[in-house]
Amino acid sequence: MNESPRLLLIASSRMERTAAFERAVALARAGGMSLQIVALDYIRLLELLGLFSQDTVPTLRDGYLQTHRRWLEQEAAFEREQGLDCSVEVIWSDPTYQEIIDCVRRLQPAMLIKDVHHESTLKRLFSTPLDWHLIRDCKCPLQFVSPGPHRLPLKILAAVNLYRSEDIDLRLNDQILSAASSLAAMCQASLHVIYVYDWATIYAAGMPWLGSMPIETGFREALADAHEESFNLLCDGHGIDSRHRHFISGTPLSVVDGFARQDGFDLLVMGTLGRHDRVRSMGDTAEVLLGHAPCSMLIVKSPESPASINLV
């Protein structure tokens, strides 16, 4: 068992302090946690060189790894001088997805942090991007960091989903707000909560069982009032300031994206349930938003997952 929570940073192979690097260092300092930095290197060009001269490939590979490890150790030494418990590891690996999953299983971090990796539209048509794989299968919370002006988030938006009433969905909402509240306290950030009331989806969901449901006068308004009351009860339970609660009607994807952009949030916190043949829900919204992230994103895992955020 670790003496203190550990953050896992998947470092860029470019040998530079990216947004995720700075975020991980700042979070580790703010939370009094240790930081494990793992760099996953793989240069496909060396495969082609190996077709012509297999003897040179190990030398080139080892030389590159040594250079990267030396750079990371220099950065880690600087952070250690400032009092941070920091260690580094450089691994030659392709594909990186399985190696990341193995690192999470081996290190059991409180959170995995990495830069957002944007795939081209064409590539998304034929393969599932790395970050989407991690959202679906990684067993710990994930923070995908976009470039921004602040090392630590100063304004956090948590998106909850009251559309479904199964116990696991409701517990996920609590987990989202607990994680967001802990992170906001650590970073001394303001925390806002949004719920997008999607009447069209709620109505359509009832049609397979009830057929085309007649809409009695006032029914739609009464249902919206009930959802808003549930939203306020949820926020009350987590001490969310009434001025920071946002109950908005519309389509979740567009509303959350637009709200996060126009109000200048640094971090969007969302939850995802395991796939497991469940009805498509907020987890899919997180995947789509990640493709053109309005800001950095923290993905909180289903309560079924053994990992949870406990940072403060």
N, C-alpha and C positions, 0 to 999 in steps of 0.2 A: 504494500500500500504506500502511495506517495505521502510524504510529510506535508506537502502543500499542493494545491492544484497546479497542473502543468498545462501550458498552452503549447500547441503544436503549430509551427509556421512552415508551410510548404513554400520555400523560397524560390524566387525566379532563377532561371538558369543564365540570366544575363549579367550576373555579378554586379548588381546595383541595388541600392536600398529603395525598393518600390514602396507604394502606398501600403501594401499588406505588411511589409517589413516594419515600417514605422508604426503602424497600428499595433502589431503584435508586441513590439518593444514597449510602447506606451501603456498598453493594457496590462502587461506583466508587471510593470512598475507600479501602476495605479492599484493593482490588486494584490501586490506582494506575492506574485506567483513566479514559478520558474518557467523558462522558455526553452523549448527544444526546436532547433532550426534544422530542417531536412531539405536538402537540395537534390532533386531528381534530374540527372543529366542523361541525355541521349542525343547523339548526333548521327542522323541517318546517313549522312555523307560517308561516314566511316564504313558503313556496310558496303557501299559501292566501291570504296577503295580496297576493301577486303577481297573483292572479286579479282582484283589484279595483283595485290600483294598482301597476303594474309599476315605475313611477319610484321608488317609495320603497324597494323591496327592496334594491338595491345599497347605498343609504345605511345602512339598518339592518344589513345584513350586514357592511359594512366597519366600522361602529361597534362591532359585537360583537367582530369579529376584533381590532381595535385594543385593545379593553379586555382581551381575553384575552392578547394578546401582551404588553401592558404588565405585566400581573400575573406572567406567566411570566418576563419579563425581570427583574423585581424579585427573584423567588425565585432565578433563576440568578445574579444579581449578588451576592446574599448568599453563595451557595455558592462563587463565584469568589473572594470575599474570604477564604474558608477554604482556598483552594488547589486547588479542584476545577476541572478543565477541563470547562466546561459550556456548551452552546449550545442554542438553542431554535428551534422552527419551528411556525407555526400555519397549518393548511391547512383550507380549506372543502371538505368532501368528503362525498359520499354515493353509493354505500355505502362504509363505512369499510374493509371487508375488502380490496378491491383496492388501496386506497391504502396500507394497512399492508404488503401484499406488495411493492408498488412501493418503499416506504421501505426494506424489508429488502434488496431487490435493489440499490438505489442506495447504501446506507450500509454493507452487509456487516458488521453488528454481530456481536460474539461471543455476544450473547444479547439477546433481546427480552423486556422486562418490562412487564406490564400488570396492572391489577386484574382479578380474576375477574369475569366478566359473567354474572349469572344470568338465564336466560330463564324466563318463566312456562311451566307445563306445557302449556297450550293452544298457546302459540306453538311449542314444541318439536315438537308434532304436525304442524305445517304447514311448518316451515322448520328449517334446520340452524343452530344458534347460531353466532355469530361465532367464539367460542373454539374450537369444534369444527372449523370451517373452517381455522383457523390450525394446529391440531394436525396436520391432514392435509396441508396444502399449504405451510406456511412452511418455508423452507430453513435456518433456524437454530434453536438451542435456545430454548425458551420458558419463562419463569417467570410463572405466574399467581399473583398475591399475594392472599391473604385477610387481613382485619384480624386482628391479633394483637399480643401485648404486646412483641415484640422487633423492632427494626429489621433486625437480622441474625439468621438462624436459628441457634439454639444446639443444636438436636437434629435431625439429618437421618436420614431413613429412605429407603434405596434398595431398590426392588423389582426383582428379576431374575426371568427366566423360563427354566427349563431344560426346558420341556415339549417344544420342538422342537429338533432337532439340526442343522439346516442351518447352514452356516458363517456366514451373515449374522446369524442369530439369536444365535449364540454371540459374534460380534464386537459385537453390540449390548449384550450383557451387560457385556463389557469396557468399552465406551464409557460405559455407565451408571455403573459403579463408578469409572472414571477421572474422570468429571465430578463425581460426588458427593464423591470424595476431594479433588479440587482445591478444591471449594467449602467443604468442611469445614475444610481447612487455612487457607483464606483467612479464614473466619469464626471460627476457633478453636472449632468446633462438634464435638460427638460424632457419629460416623457408625455407624449400624446398617444391616444388610442383611437383607432378608426374602425367602424363597422359599416360595410356597404350593404344596405338592405336591397336585395335583388328580387323584386316582386315577380318578375316574369319567370325566373328559375323556380321559385317556390310554387307558383301556380302550375307550371309544366310538370313539376315532379309529382303532383298529385293526380295527374290525368291517367296514368296506367292503371291505377286502382279505382279511381272515382269517376273516370270519364271526364267529359267536358263539364267542369264545375260551374254552375251558375253563380254569378257574383252578386250577392244581395247588397242592397244599399247600405253603405257604411262598413261592409265586411273588410274591404281592402284597408281602410283607414284603421279599423280595429286591430287588424293583424299587424300593421306597421307599429301601432301603439304598443302592442304586446312585445314585439321585437325590441323596441326602444327601451321598454321597461326592463327587459332581460339584460340588455346592454348596460344600462345604468346600475343594475344590481351587481353585474360582473365587475364593473369599474369601482363600485363602492367597496367591494370585497378586497380590492387591491389598493385602495386609497388614492385613486386617480382624481386629480383636481377636475371639478365640473367644467372648467373653462378649457380643459384639454381633451374633452370627449367629443368625438365627431361621428354623429349618426347621419349617414348620407344615403339617399336612394340612387340606384343606378347599377351599372355593370362593374363588378369588383375590379377587373383588370384595368379598365380605363380610369376609373375613379381613383383607385389607390395610386396608380402611376402619376396621374395628373396632380393629385393632392401632394404627394411627396416632392414632386418637382417644384411646384409653384410656391410651396411654403418653406423650401430650403432645408429639408431634413438631411442629416448626415448619415442616418442609419435607419433602415426599414427592417422590422422584426416580424417574421411570419412563421407559421407552423406548417408541417407536412405530416400526413399519416403515411404509413407504409402502403405500397401499391396493393398487394394482396387482393386483387379483384374488387377493390372498393369503388364506389361511385366516384367519378372524378370530382375533386373538390379543391380546397385552397392550395393544396400541394402543387397542383398543375398551374395555378396562378403564379406561384413562386417561380416555377420553372420558366414560364413565359416572360415574366418580368425580368428575370436574370439575363435574358437575351439582350435587353436594352435597359439595364438597371438604372433607375432614376437616382440611385445613391448606393452606398454600400448596403449589403443585406446580411442579416443574421437569420439562419434557418434553424428553428427549434424542432426537435424530433418528436415523434409520437410518444405518448406516455408508455407505450409498449416497449420502447427502447430502454435498455438498461442504463444509458447515459443520460444525464441531465445537467443543467447549468447550476452550479453552486459556487459562485465566485466571491461572495462577500459573507 
